[in-house]
């Protein structure tokens, strides 16, 4: 999952991904507060899960931005030649994007999978 998140950020533009998923978290936040304040805990759980999933992508984007990883950038996504080249060089792109979208909508799925991968990765180092 971490590879998918990082490649998504690089192919779409790190700042665009940070903005996109940060905005998603901001849009869902009022719903989460509403559901919590009205004792609709299942809906609150779902909303908070989507927020955490979105923020996990933002967190990876911030790390990538901090380390100045070279991305392709948002405006190029609209160029036909770029899209064709990106699809050709990244045949898994559509599947990865689909997996990210589905994982975002499953409360806490994305954050839990990425945390698990980080723990496994760190355990293998030590």
Beta strands, then each sheet from edge to edge (+ up, - down):
end
